[in-house]
């Protein structure tokens, strides 16, 4: 997917949502430093698809994440999140990207939750 396909600017807010979730979780629990602990985890997130049909239509984001872990095989994760703004909640300010924040925050929670126990091949649809 190219940047031209992303009218709502998903990657940066998604990166921030994941960082916020991980920071909230790990700010209290600091990793123990010592021999053999010098390598870091690397998380790669690819936005596979974004659907924003209209102001009242569904907003969908599909991601694929890979967690590279020192000394272990990479773990892969796929997730799809969607939000539909009810007709009664649509106003003059409602745009196709209005629901994107809820989708992005949900994906941030999904990714951080998976990273606690990163099993390979996990797929989630709307957090389940």
C-alpha positions in Angstrom: 0.0 0.0 0.0 1.3 3.5 -0.8 0.9 6.8 1.0 -1.4 7.9 -1.8 -3.8 5.2 -0.7 -3.9 6.5 2.9 -6.0 9.7 3.0 -6.2 9.5 6.8 -2.5 9.2 7.6 -2.6 5.9 9.5 1.1 5.0 10.1 2.2 7.8 12.4 -0.8 7.7 14.7 -0.7 3.9 14.8 3.0 4.0 15.7 2.1 6.5 18.5 -0.8 4.4 19.8 1.4 1.3 20.0 4.2 3.3 21.8 1.6 4.7 24.2 0.2 1.3 25.0 3.7 -0.2 25.5 4.9 2.7 27.6 1.9 2.4 29.9 2.5 -1.3 30.3 6.3 -1.2 30.7 7.0 2.1 32.4 6.5 0.4 35.7 8.2 -2.9 34.8 11.7 -2.2 33.6 13.7 -5.0 32.0 16.5 -6.4 34.0 19.8 -5.4 32.3 22.7 -7.9 32.4 24.8 -10.3 30.3 23.0 -11.4 27.1 20.3 -8.7 27.4 22.0 -6.2 25.0 19.8 -7.0 22.0 16.4 -5.4 21.6 13.1 -6.5 20.2 12.2 -5.0 16.9 8.6 -4.5 15.9 7.7 -4.0 12.2 4.1 -3.0 11.3 2.8 -2.9 7.8 -0.6 -1.4 7.0 -2.0 -3.9 4.6 -5.4 -2.2 3.8 -7.4 0.8 4.7 -11.1 1.2 3.9 -13.0 4.4 4.4 -16.1 4.3 2.3 -18.0 7.5 3.3 -18.6 9.5 6.4 -21.2 7.0 7.6 -19.6 3.9 6.1 -17.2 1.5 7.7 -13.7 2.4 8.6 -11.4 -0.6 8.4 -7.6 -1.0 8.9 -5.7 -4.3 8.4 -2.2 -4.7 9.7 0.6 -7.3 9.6 3.2 -7.1 12.4 6.4 -9.0 12.8 8.3 -9.1 16.1 12.0 -9.9 15.7 13.3 -11.3 19.0 17.0 -12.0 19.7 17.7 -15.7 19.8 14.1 -16.7 18.8 12.3 -17.0 15.5 10.2 -14.0 14.5 6.6 -13.9 15.6 3.9 -12.7 13.2 0.6 -11.1 14.0 -2.4 -10.0 11.8 -5.2 -7.8 12.9 -8.3 -6.2 11.4 -10.2 -3.4 13.2 -13.3 -1.7 12.0 -15.7 1.0 13.2 -19.0 2.1 11.8 -20.4 5.5 12.8 -24.1 5.2 13.5 -26.3 7.4 11.2 -27.6 9.3 14.2 -24.0 10.3 15.1 -23.1 11.8 11.7 -22.8 15.6 11.8 -21.5 18.2 9.3 -18.0 17.7 10.7 -18.0 13.9 10.2 -15.5 12.8 7.6 -14.3 9.5 6.3 -11.4 9.7 8.8 -13.5 10.5 11.8 -13.6 6.9 13.1 -10.0 6.3 12.3 -8.8 7.3 15.7 -10.9 4.6 17.4 -9.6 2.0 14.9 -6.0 3.1 15.5 -6.3 3.1 19.3 -7.9 -0.4 19.1 -5.0 -1.7 17.0 -2.5 -0.2 19.5 -4.2 -2.2 22.3 -4.3 -5.4 20.2 -0.6 -5.1 19.3 0.6 -4.3 22.9 -1.6 -7.2 24.2 -0.1 -9.6 21.7 3.5 -8.5 22.5 3.0 -9.6 26.2 2.9 -13.2 24.9 3.9 -13.0 21.2 2.7 -16.3 19.7 3.4 -16.8 16.0 0.5 -16.7 13.5 -2.1 -14.9 15.7 -4.9 -13.3 13.8 -7.5 -11.0 15.4 -10.6 -9.4 14.1 -11.8 -6.4 16.2 -9.7 -7.5 19.2 -11.0 -11.1 19.3 
